[in-house]
Amino acid sequence: MSLWLLCLVSAVALVAGATASVVGFGIGSLLTPLIALRFGTDTAILVVALPHLAGSLLRGWRLRRYVDRSIIVRFGLLSAVGGLAGALLFARLTPAALTPILGGLLVLTAAAGLTGWSDRWQPPKALVWIIGALSGFFGGVVGNQGGMRAAALSVFGLAPAPFVATSTVVGVFIDLARTPVYVYEAGDGLAGLWPLVTVTVIGVVAGTLLGERLLLGLSPARFRVIVSGAVGLLGLWFLVGLP
């Protein structure tokens, strides 16, 4: 494994960790396509699951006082169930077939947030719980869960810190459900990639600590625009067919 690749991945991991600290997602969205260019999508999803879990655990612990526990109980558990189901089907489904669907949903969500339409229409809570389960499912299958989770949580009108804290804890539930399945299915395949996993974890952890300072200084209005923009960019990323 070349040194330049490890340096590039560690730099992107730093940015990904900081992005996730600000908007509640971004680690899998940024790292999975990059690593997929060299090792393929399936391997990339497996590799990124470990730094994603590390970054989420750190972010969740540091923001624990902001977590909205009333949302965590149902939304988080349903997301974890969806994540486990997606991970179990990971080797049997084609991520490329599901990615455009996820991309379209995220673009629509971003448009609603940027235009203010989402403030005028609030979906039934039952639909929000379903979206929570779907976010976990997509996370298990294609390795990206945060965009749809952010879309669902935006319904609750949370302030920036509670939004990211709650989103992070839900992400931890999903990671704890899917990562053991990934590791089991990968077998010894990850053993030769330990330098890549190590630099990715270090980069994500460092970025998480840097991004936290930016998060706590954001106003709710600016935060909504940033989250909607990030969700939209992620959706377009999926729609144009990047790895």
C-alpha positions in Angstrom: 0.0 0.0 0.0 1.6 3.3 -1.1 2.4 6.1 1.2 0.7 8.7 -1.0 -2.6 6.8 -0.7 -2.4 6.6 3.1 -1.7 10.4 3.2 -4.6 11.2 0.9 -7.0 9.0 2.9 -5.9 10.4 6.2 -6.4 14.0 4.9 -9.9 13.2 3.6 -10.7 11.4 6.9 -9.8 14.6 8.8 -12.2 16.6 6.7 -14.8 13.9 7.0 -14.6 13.8 10.8 -14.9 17.6 10.9 -17.9 17.6 8.5 -19.7 15.0 10.6 -19.2 17.0 13.7 -20.9 20.0 12.0 -23.8 18.4 10.2 -24.1 14.9 11.8 -22.9 12.9 8.8 -20.2 12.8 6.2 -17.6 10.1 7.2 -19.0 7.4 5.0 -20.1 9.8 2.3 -16.6 11.2 1.8 -14.4 8.2 2.5 -16.3 5.4 0.9 -16.0 6.7 -2.7 -12.3 7.5 -2.3 -11.4 4.1 -1.0 -13.7 2.4 -3.5 -11.6 3.9 -6.3 -8.7 1.7 -5.2 -10.3 -1.3 -3.5 -13.8 -1.5 -4.8 -17.1 -0.5 -3.2 -17.6 -3.6 -1.1 -14.2 -3.4 0.5 -14.6 0.4 1.0 -17.8 -0.1 2.9 -16.1 -2.6 5.2 -13.1 -0.4 5.8 -15.0 2.8 6.5 -17.4 1.1 9.0 -14.6 1.0 11.7 -13.6 4.7 11.6 -17.2 5.6 11.3 -17.9 3.8 14.6 -14.9 5.3 16.2 -15.8 8.9 15.2 -19.4 8.4 16.2 -18.6 7.1 19.6 -16.2 10.0 20.3 -18.7 12.6 19.0 -21.6 11.0 20.9 -19.7 11.0 24.1 -18.5 14.6 23.9 -22.0 15.8 23.0 -23.9 13.4 25.3 -25.5 16.2 27.3 -27.3 17.5 24.2 -28.9 14.1 23.2 -32.7 14.1 22.9 -33.5 10.8 24.6 -37.2 10.9 23.6 -36.2 10.6 19.9 -33.5 8.1 20.6 -35.8 5.4 22.0 -37.9 4.7 19.0 -36.0 6.3 16.1 -32.7 4.9 17.2 -33.9 1.3 17.8 -35.7 1.2 14.5 -32.6 2.5 12.7 -30.5 -0.2 14.4 -32.9 -2.9 13.2 -32.7 -1.5 9.7 -28.9 -1.4 9.8 -28.8 -5.0 10.9 -31.1 -6.0 8.1 -29.1 -4.1 5.6 -25.8 -5.6 6.8 -27.2 -9.1 6.5 -28.3 -8.4 3.0 -25.1 -6.6 2.1 -23.5 -9.4 0.2 -26.8 -10.3 -1.6 -28.0 -6.9 -2.8 -26.4 -4.7 -5.4 -25.6 -1.3 -3.8 -25.5 0.4 -7.2 -29.2 -0.4 -7.7 -30.2 1.3 -4.5 -27.9 4.3 -4.6 -29.9 6.3 -7.2 -33.1 5.9 -5.1 -31.3 7.2 -2.0 -29.8 10.1 -4.1 -33.2 11.2 -5.3 -34.7 11.1 -1.8 -31.9 13.2 -0.5 -32.1 15.8 -3.2 -35.9 16.3 -2.6 -35.2 16.6 1.1 -32.5 19.2 0.5 -34.8 21.2 -1.8 -37.6 21.2 0.9 -35.1 22.4 3.5 -33.6 25.2 1.4 -36.9 26.6 0.2 -38.5 26.4 3.7 -41.2 24.0 2.5 -40.2 21.6 5.2 -41.2 24.2 7.8 -44.7 24.4 6.4 -45.4 20.7 6.1 -44.7 18.2 8.9 -45.0 14.5 8.0 -46.7 12.1 10.3 -44.4 10.8 13.0 -45.1 7.3 11.8 -43.5 8.2 8.5 -40.5 9.6 10.4 -40.0 6.3 12.2 -40.1 4.5 8.8 -37.5 6.8 7.4 -35.4 6.1 10.5 -35.5 2.3 9.7 -34.7 3.0 6.1 -31.7 5.1 7.0 -30.3 2.2 8.9 -31.1 -0.2 6.1 -29.3 2.0 3.5 -26.4 2.4 5.9 -26.1 -1.4 6.1 -26.3 -1.9 2.3 -24.5 1.0 0.8 -22.5 2.3 3.7 -24.2 5.7 3.9 -26.9 6.3 6.5 -26.4 9.9 7.6 -28.1 11.8 4.8 -31.5 10.1 5.2 -31.2 10.2 9.0 -30.6 14.0 8.9 -33.6 14.3 6.6 -35.8 12.5 9.1 -34.4 14.3 12.2 -34.9 17.7 10.6 -38.7 17.3 11.2 -38.1 17.6 15.0 -36.8 21.2 14.8 -33.7 20.5 17.0 -31.1 23.1 17.6 -27.6 22.4 16.1 -26.0 20.7 19.0 -29.0 18.5 19.9 -29.5 17.6 16.3 -25.9 16.4 15.8 -25.8 14.7 19.2 -29.0 12.8 18.6 -28.1 11.9 15.0 -24.7 10.7 16.2 -26.2 8.4 18.9 -28.6 6.9 16.3 -25.6 6.4 14.1 -23.8 4.5 16.9 -26.8 2.2 17.2 -26.6 1.4 13.5 -22.9 0.9 13.6 -23.1 -1.4 16.5 -25.7 -3.5 14.6 -23.9 -3.6 11.3 -20.2 -3.6 12.0 -19.9 -7.1 13.7 -21.7 -8.5 10.6 -19.2 -6.7 8.3 -16.2 -8.0 10.2 -17.5 -11.5 10.3 -18.2 -11.6 6.6 -14.9 -10.0 5.8 -13.0 -12.7 7.6 -9.2 -12.3 7.2 -9.8 -9.8 4.3 -9.3 -6.8 6.6 -6.1 -8.0 8.1 -4.0 -6.8 5.1 -5.7 -3.4 5.2 -4.9 -2.5 8.8 -2.6 0.5 7.9 -5.5 2.0 5.9 -7.9 1.4 8.7 -5.5 2.9 11.2 -4.8 6.2 9.4 -8.5 6.5 8.7 -9.5 6.2 12.3 -6.8 8.7 13.4 -8.0 11.2 10.8 -11.6 10.9 11.7 -11.0 11.3 15.4 -8.8 14.4 14.9 -11.4 15.9 12.5 -14.2 15.2 15.0 -12.4 17.2 17.7 -11.8 20.1 15.3 -15.3 20.2 13.9 -17.0 20.3 17.3 -15.8 23.9 17.8 -17.5 25.0 14.6 -20.8 23.3 15.5 -21.3 25.0 18.9 -20.9 28.4 17.2 -23.7 28.0 14.6 -27.1 29.6 14.7 -30.2 27.4 14.0 -31.0 29.2 10.7 -27.5 28.9 9.3 -27.3 25.3 10.6 -30.5 24.4 8.6 -29.0 25.8 5.4 -25.7 23.9 5.9 -27.4 20.6 6.7 -29.8 21.0 3.7 -26.9 21.9 1.4 -24.9 18.9 2.6 -27.8 16.5 2.1 -28.4 17.9 -1.4 -24.7 17.5 -2.4 -24.7 14.0 -1.1 -27.9 13.2 -3.1 -26.3 14.6 -6.3 -23.2 12.6 -5.6 -25.2 9.4 -5.6 -27.3 10.4 -8.6 -24.3 11.0 -10.9 -23.1 7.5 -10.2 -19.8 8.1 -8.3 -18.5 5.0 -6.6 
